[in-house]
Structure formats: structure tokens, C-alpha cells
Amino acid sequence: MGKAYAPIVHHFLKLAILIGFTAFTAYLTISGDILLFIAPQLTFYVNLAVAGLAVFTAFQLYFSIRSIKQPVILCDCGHGHDHSHSHEPPRSFWKHAVIYSLFMLPLLLGTLLPNQALAGSLAKKKGMTIGGGSVHSASGPADLVQLGGDDSPAIKELFKADKYNRDYAQLGMRLYKQDLIEMKDEWFIEKLQALNTFPANFEGKPIKIKGFIYREAGLQGNQLIIGRMAMTHCIADVSPYGIVAETPDASQYADDSWVTVTGTIGKMEYRGQTVIKITVQSMEPAAAPSVPYVYPDWDFASKLK
């Protein structure tokens, strides 16, 4: 490019990149697709970023228009600028191309590739979590604690708890009294943890869950996993959780397809721990939710009171 037009081209390339990032991020926010990448509590910061990008874009538009009329010189070189030499950075064409491509390539990929949630492919890489995480002390069993609430002594006796799983015992007592345990998005992880902390207490209880189908090595022919993906902050920390379901018709359902399952809770041994399973009574195809993630609620215990 001619040296006289180089500053103009650079200004408009910067403007195009800023417009692209601003428009793309705003689209994700307005359409709701941003929730495929971050947890809802972080959307406020994305909105701030969109506003900041819009401000930068406005300034760059001003500099770009001004560059057509006269060079925009942002330097403190101690002399006037009515001479012929340029103050543009002395970079080669290829250096400029590499720098701009670092910004344009992710923008193009984000625009051209479909926005979709991970499912079975992620579970194959990270491994499906069956049974929830440990809530016990690493140093050994802790002393039992007194559970609050107005539940009967008989129910409290079933849910003996230490200080580490006390909150899940409180939630377990609430689930125990329900006619149907529905694994909805809210408190999905917390309910799964409570059920697997006290699996014997829930044998024979009816349960309903919606999720995607996943299979892994070691499952029997009549077994499959009903899974959900849990996100804490962003897509980088997504982890799959699931419950083993048993049905004679397991082979009829494809991996990654979504189903709604109703059945009764049982228990089984899985990799050295006792976990719940579902004996299926009905399994119906279901539409995948637009946002397929569930989110942990770190403050769920305070909401039980």
C-alpha cells in the first residue's frame, strides 16, 4: 500500500475489528447465547464489556474519519508535524498482517462456527461424575451433629450427618418427604449429592429427570446414563454429572439424545462407592433445552430454612 494511505488503512482495519467484536458480543448477550459460554451471574460484566467496546469503537470511528482529512498523530516528539516524514510504527506488511489476524481469526471463528453446548464429547474427555463429590473430611469421619428443623426424630435418625454433610442431610429430609423427586435445573447438583450421600434412604422412591444419554465402558446392555452438564463460572469448568438408568429398551436410544425419565430409585456399586440408580418406568424423547447447563448453588443451605 502507498505510504500516504497506510495510516488510513490501519485506522479503518482497527475500526472494523472493534465493530466486529462489539457487534458479536452484543449479539451473544441479546440472543442469550452468551449463557452457552458463561454462568448467568457473569453476564453483568459482559454487558459492561460491550459498553466499553462501544465507547472504544466510537473513538476509533472519530480517528478513522479524521485520518481521511489529516494524519492523526499521537506522539510527543518535541517538534512540529508540518514536515514530510511519517510517525507510523516502522513495521513490515507481514508484521501488520500477523497482528491483525490475531484479532480477526477468533472473530471469524466465533461468527462462522455454530454456538452449541458440549455434551457426550465432553463427558468422554472429562469422564462422567456418578455419585457426586466427597463431602467428608480428608482426616477421617467427623462427629455427628444435631439437625435442626421440625422433622420427626424418625426422619432425623435416617439422615445422621456430620458437619460436612449436614446441609445435604437437611436437603435429603426435604426430598424424602416428597411424593415425586423431580431433578429440575434448580439445585440439580445439590439434590444429586444429597441422594448419593444417603442412597439407602431413597430406595423405592419415585424420581423424574430430564437429560442427555451417555454410555461408557463397564455399563451393562440394559444400562445408560442420564447426564447433565454443570457450569460454575464458564465453559472451561463445565463438568458432566449423571445417574445410571436401567431399562430393557436401552439400545433404542441414541447417545446425546435428550429424554425425560420417570422411575424408581435403587442403589448400586459404581467404582467402589454406593450410588443411586433409576429403574426406568417410562422414557420419552425430549427437546434439548436452549441452555443445557445446571449451576451449583453455594448458598442453597440458607434457603432450606
N, C-alpha and C positions, 0 to 999 in steps of 0.2 A: 504494500500500500504506500502511497505517497506520504512523505513526512508531513505535509501540510494537513492531510486528512486523518493521520494516525490518532491524534487526541480525540477527534470527534468519534471515530470508530470505537475507541476504547470506552468513552463515556456511554455510548449507546449500548455496547455489549454489557457493561455493568448494569445499566438500566434494565435491559431485557432479563438478566439473571435475577435482579431484585423483584421485578414484576412477576416472574415465574414462581419464585419461592413464596411471595406474598399471596398470589392467587391460589397456588396449590395448597398452602397451609390453611387459607381461609375456606377453600372448598372442603377440605377434610373436616374442619370444625363445623361448618354449616350443615354438611350432609350427615354428620355423625360418624363418619368413617374413622375419625381420629380415635374412637374408642376401640378400634381394632389394634391400636398400637400403644395406647397408654390407658391407665386407670382413670375413672371419672374425676377423682379428686385433683388430677393434674391438668385438667382442661383449662382451668383459670390461667395457668402460666402460659399455655399455648395461646390463649386469647391475648395476653399481654405481648407475646412474641409477634403475633400478627399485627397488633397496633404499632409496635416498634418497627417492624419491616415496612409498614405503610409510610411511616414518617421518613425512614431512610430512602424509600422509593421516591417520595415527593422531592426530597433534597437532590437526589440523583437526576430526576427529571429536570429540575432547575439548572443543574450544572450541564446537562446534555444539551438543553436548548441554548444556554449561554455559549457553549463551546462552538456552536454554529456561527454565532455572531463575532465572538472573540475568544482567544485562548483563555481557559480557566487555569490560572497559575496559583498554586497553593504552596508557596515556598517563602523562606526568609533568607534570601541570599545577599541582601545588603546593597542591591543596586536596582536600577530601573529595568523595565522589560520592554523597552522600545527598540531592542536590538533583534537580530535575526535568529540567534541560536535558540534551541528548544530546551525546556526544562522537563521533558518527559523522561521517565526512567530508561536508561540505556539497555533495554532488554531486546533479545532477538525475537523473531517471529515465533520460533518454536517454544521459547520460554513463555511467551504470552499464551500460546495455544495450550500448553500444559496447564497453566494456572487457570484459565477459563474453563477448560474441560473438567477440572476437579470440582467445579461448581455445577456445570451443565449436565454431566453424566448422571449424578444421583437424581437431579431434577427430571431428566428424561426417563430414567428407570421408574421413578415414582409415578410419573404420568402415564407411561405406557403399560406397566405391569398391573394386573388386576389387584384390587385390595381384597384379600381374603384371609381368613383366620387359619391358623395351623390346627391340625387335628391328629390323625393317626400317624402322620410322618414325624411329628414332634414326639409323640409317645414312643415311637421306635428308637429315637435318638436318646431321649432322656430316661425312658422307662416309666411305665405306669405305676403310680403310687396306689397300692391297695392296702387299706387299713389305717391310713393316716400316719402322722408322725408321733414320735415318742414325747410324752409329757411328764416323764418321770425324771427324777434326779439321777445324774450320772454316778453319784456316790452310793446309790442303793435306795431301797424303799424308805419313804418318809412316814412320819407318824400320821395316823388318821385324824381328820378334823371333823368338827361338828358342822353339819349342813344346816343352813338357815331355811326360812320359808315355813309354810303351814302344811306341808305334805305330811302324810301319815308316817308314823315310825316304821311301819312295814315297808313302805317305799324307800325311805331313807336307808333302811337296812340293806336293801338291794343295791344301792348306789354308794357303798362305802368309798370314801375318797380321801386322798391326802391333799396337801396344799397345792400340789402341781396339777392335779386333775379335778379339783373341786368345782371349777366353773363348768367343766364338761359333765360332771355329775348333776349339777343343777339343771343343765340343758337336757340331760338324759331323763331326768324325772319328768320334765315337761313333755318330752316326746313319748314317754312311757304311757302317759295318760291320754294320748290322742288316739282316736279310732283309726285314723289313717295317717301314717307318717309320710308327708309329701316333701320330697327333696327339691324344693324350689331354689331359685338362684340365691335368694337371701339366706345367709347362714348355711350354705351348702357345705362348705369345708368344716364348719363348726359342728353341724349335725353328723357328718360322716365321722368326725373324730369321736364324738360322744357315742355313736353306735358301736364303733370299733373298740372303744375303751371298756364298754360293758356289753359285749356281744351276747352273752348268755341271757341277759335280761330281756332281749328283744326277740328271742326265738318265737316264731309263730305270729309275730305282729305284721299287719298289712303295711305295704310300702308302695309308693309310686315315685318314679323317677323318669326324667327325660334326659337323653344324652346320645352320644355317638358310639357306634360299635367298634370295638377294638379287640384284636386277638394277639396272643403272644405264645411263645413256646411253653409247653408244660400244661396247657389247658386241655381238657378232655373234649371230645367231639360235641358234647351237649352243652359246653360252656362257652361263654363270651363275656366281654367286659363292657359295661355301660359306663362311659367316661365323660368327664367334663374337664375343661382347662381352667386353671386358676391363675389369675394375674394379681401380683402385688402392686407393682408400680408401672411396668411397661412390658412390651412383648419379649424383652430379653430375659425376664424372670418367670415366664409362663411355665407352669408345671401341670402335667395331667394327673387327675385323680379318678378313681373308678371303683365299681363294685362288680364282683363276679356274679353273673346271672346264669341259671341253668334252665334249659328248655330243650325238648326233643327236636324242635324246629330251628335250632341254632344255625344250621347250614344254609337256611333260606335267606339269611340276612347278610348283606354285603358289608365289608369293613367301611368305616367312615359314614355310613348311612345313619340317619337320626331316627330314633324310636322312642316311644313312650311305653314304659314297662310298669305293669302292676303285678304284684306277687306278695309272697310272704318271706319274712326274714328267717334265715337259718345261719349256721356258722360253719366254718371250715378252717383247715390248716393251710396257710399260704406262706411259704418261705420261712417257716419256723415260728409264725405267730398266728394266733386265732383271730380271724376276721369274719365279718358278716358276709353272707351271700344272699342272693334272691332266687327263690324258686318261682319261676315265672308262671303266672296265670293267664296273662294276656300281654301281647307285644304288638303294638301298632306303629306303622310308619308315621313319622312326624317331620314337620318342616324345621330346618335348621334356623335358629334364631339369628337375627341380623348381627347381634353382638353375642358371641357364644361363650364369653368368659364368665366365670364367677369370681367374686372378690372376697378375700378374708376380712372379717370384721374384728379388729383387735380389741374393740370395746364392747363386744357382744355381752359380756358378763353383767355389765352395768344395766343393760336393757332387759335382763331377766327379772329384775326386781319390780 
